[in-house]
């Protein structure tokens, strides 16, 4: 079982989009996949429910209402994706941090999002598993517009941080539509989505390393 925790310190940074896309890709690759939704808004849960009739269905586990949610992950699960709630710091994610193999933190190119992420990463840095190198942490530049100065400067800044910048995902309204349908970019094969799909490849490679 490989477990990915998607977490950051504020809402709107793209945690659910990344969590659902990681879950969809794992399921499409033939893995039994569970999506643990720790956010009371339950957006990931609704996404998984819309996907129930697809061959690449994902099991939704409501972790926001179940304190012992790890007990509800089936033994034959190969991939677990955990969607953390907005505003959660490390001390509020103990069960997820103990279970995760890797932690992915999405960061949009705005000063407020970057400052909030610093606070989250500071809380994470003192966690024993992070300090011992047992839990790998990767940053994902999210909602980027590469042609803008703001996105370029954000990427340059993130590349100087102590955790690796493992992917750069471009902004697209397609993500909003796909999540509303219970789908992902990886459910399609048209030329229109191939460039965006390619943005994800470094993240998949880092997770599986």
C-alpha positions in Angstrom: 0.0 0.0 0.0 1.3 3.4 -0.9 -0.2 6.5 0.8 -0.2 10.1 -0.4 -1.2 12.9 1.8 -2.3 16.1 0.0 -2.1 19.0 2.6 -1.6 22.7 2.9 -2.6 25.5 5.3 -5.5 27.2 3.6 -8.5 26.6 1.3 -8.5 27.2 -2.4 -5.0 26.1 -3.2 -6.1 23.0 -5.1 -5.8 20.1 -2.6 -9.0 18.4 -3.7 -8.1 18.8 -7.4 -4.8 17.2 -6.9 -6.1 14.5 -4.5 -8.9 13.5 -6.9 -6.6 13.4 -9.9 -4.0 11.2 -8.1 -6.9 8.9 -7.1 -8.2 8.7 -10.7 -4.8 8.0 -12.1 -4.2 5.2 -9.6 -7.6 3.7 -10.3 -7.1 3.9 -14.1 -3.8 2.2 -13.7 -5.7 -0.8 -12.2 -4.9 -0.2 -8.5 -7.6 -0.6 -5.8 -7.7 3.0 -4.6 -9.2 4.7 -1.6 -9.7 8.4 -1.2 -9.8 9.5 2.4 -11.7 12.8 2.8 -10.7 14.7 5.9 -12.3 17.9 4.9 -15.8 18.6 6.4 -16.9 20.1 3.0 -16.6 16.5 1.7 -15.8 17.6 -1.9 -13.6 14.6 -2.5 -16.4 12.3 -1.3 -18.9 13.8 -3.7 -16.4 13.4 -6.5 -15.9 9.7 -5.7 -19.6 9.2 -5.5 -20.1 10.5 -9.0 -17.5 8.1 -10.2 -19.1 5.0 -8.7 -20.5 3.6 -12.0 -17.1 3.9 -13.8 -14.8 0.9 -14.2 -12.1 3.0 -12.5 -14.2 3.8 -9.4 -12.5 5.0 -6.2 -13.6 4.1 -2.7 -14.5 7.2 -0.7 -13.8 7.1 3.1 -15.2 9.9 5.2 -12.4 10.7 7.5 -13.9 14.0 8.7 -16.6 12.0 10.7 -14.6 8.9 11.7 -11.8 9.3 14.2 -10.6 5.8 13.4 -10.7 6.2 9.7 -7.5 4.1 9.0 -9.5 1.1 10.2 -11.9 1.5 7.3 -9.2 1.2 4.6 -9.7 -2.3 3.1 -6.7 -4.6 3.3 -6.4 -5.1 -0.4 -6.1 -1.3 -1.1 -3.0 -0.5 -3.2 -3.2 3.3 -3.2 -4.5 5.6 -0.5 -4.9 9.3 -1.3 -5.7 11.6 1.7 -7.3 15.0 1.1 -6.5 17.1 4.2 -8.9 19.9 5.4 -8.1 23.5 4.9 -6.2 25.2 7.6 -4.9 22.0 9.2 -1.4 22.2 10.7 0.8 19.2 11.4 -0.6 18.7 14.9 -4.0 18.2 13.5 -3.0 15.6 11.0 -1.3 13.1 13.2 -3.0 9.9 11.9 -2.4 11.0 8.3 1.2 11.9 8.9 1.9 8.5 10.5 0.3 6.7 7.6 1.6 8.6 4.6 4.6 7.7 2.5 4.7 11.1 0.8 3.2 14.5 1.4 2.2 16.8 -1.5 1.7 20.5 -0.8 0.1 22.6 -3.6 1.0 26.3 -3.8 -0.6 28.8 -6.1 1.5 31.8 -7.1 0.0 34.4 -4.8 1.7 36.1 -1.8 -1.0 35.0 0.6 -0.9 31.4 -0.4 2.9 31.3 -0.3 3.0 33.0 3.2 0.4 30.5 4.5 2.4 27.6 3.2 5.5 28.8 5.1 3.5 28.6 8.3 2.3 25.0 7.4 5.7 23.8 6.5 7.2 25.3 9.7 4.7 23.2 11.7 5.6 20.2 9.6 9.3 20.5 10.0 9.3 19.5 13.7 7.3 16.3 13.0 9.5 13.3 13.9 8.9 11.4 10.6 9.8 14.5 8.5 12.9 15.2 10.6 14.1 11.6 10.2 13.4 11.7 6.4 10.8 8.9 6.7 8.1 11.1 5.2 9.1 12.8 2.0 7.6 16.3 1.3 7.1 17.6 -2.2 5.9 21.0 -3.4 3.6 21.5 -6.4 3.3 24.8 -8.1 -0.4 25.0 -8.8 -2.7 27.2 -10.9 0.3 28.6 -12.6 0.2 30.9 -15.6 3.7 30.5 -16.9 3.5 33.6 -19.2 3.0 35.9 -16.2 5.7 37.4 -14.1 3.9 36.4 -10.9 4.1 32.7 -11.7 7.7 32.9 -12.9 8.7 34.6 -9.6 6.7 32.1 -7.5 8.5 29.2 -9.2 11.9 30.7 -8.7 11.1 31.3 -5.0 9.8 27.7 -4.5 12.9 26.3 -6.1 15.0 27.8 -3.2 12.9 26.2 -0.5 14.2 23.2 1.5 11.6 20.8 0.0 11.7 19.9 -3.7 9.4 21.5 -6.3 8.3 18.3 -7.9 5.7 19.6 -10.4 4.3 22.7 -12.0 0.6 22.5 -12.9 -0.8 25.1 -15.2 -4.1 26.9 -14.5 -7.2 25.6 -16.3 -10.9 25.8 -15.9 -11.1 22.2 -17.1 -10.2 21.0 -13.6 -13.3 22.6 -12.1 -15.6 21.0 -14.7 -13.9 17.6 -14.4 -14.1 17.5 -10.6 -17.9 18.3 -10.8 -18.3 15.3 -13.1 -16.4 12.9 -11.0 -13.7 12.7 -13.7 -10.1 13.7 -14.3 -7.8 14.7 -17.1 -6.7 11.1 -17.3 -10.1 9.9 -18.3 -9.5 11.5 -21.7 -7.1 11.0 -24.5 -7.6 14.0 -26.8 -4.8 16.4 -27.9 -6.5 19.2 -25.9 -5.6 17.6 -22.6 -2.2 16.0 -23.4 -0.2 19.0 -22.5 -1.9 19.3 -19.1 -1.5 15.6 -18.5 2.3 16.0 -19.2 2.5 18.5 -16.3 1.6 15.7 -13.9 4.3 13.2 -15.0 7.1 14.6 -12.7 4.7 14.3 -9.7 3.8 10.7 -10.5 7.5 9.8 -10.9 8.4 11.5 -7.6 5.6 9.7 -5.7 6.6 6.3 -7.0 10.3 6.8 -6.5 
